[in-house]
Amino acid sequence: MSDQYPGPSGYSEKDVHREVTELQEKSATAARIFDLRRIIGGLFVLYGIIVTITGITDDQAAIDKAQGVNINLWTGIAMLVLGVFFLAWLKLRPTPPPTPDTAPGADDEPAGPAH
């Protein structure tokens, strides 16, 4: 059957191929948007900012409770560093787009006479 004439379902092979290609592109975009490095890095930066601010504003009683170490400040800074690491990793090594799976001979012209 030629790819120019619709089959029993009413869709030609070109229509199906075009639709599959569009869905693959949307899937690749979604994979890049929801990359775990972005989510993890963003959450660590957000919580790192909150914990760092808490550490900066801690009173002496909270510091004394942690045996003289401003644990909120150090933990917040560590979370910020880890979050920035994940985001820098995402920026420097982005997710590669998936290679399209093409059927063998899909790009070839149909053999036989054109109708």
Buried (B, 14 or more C-beta within 10 A) or exposed (E): EBBEEBEEEEEBBEBEBEEEEEEBEEEBEEEBEEBEBBEBBBEBBEBBBEBBEBBEEBEEEBBEEEEEEBBBBBBBBBBBEBBBBBBEBBEEEEBEEEEEEEEEEEEEEEEEEEE
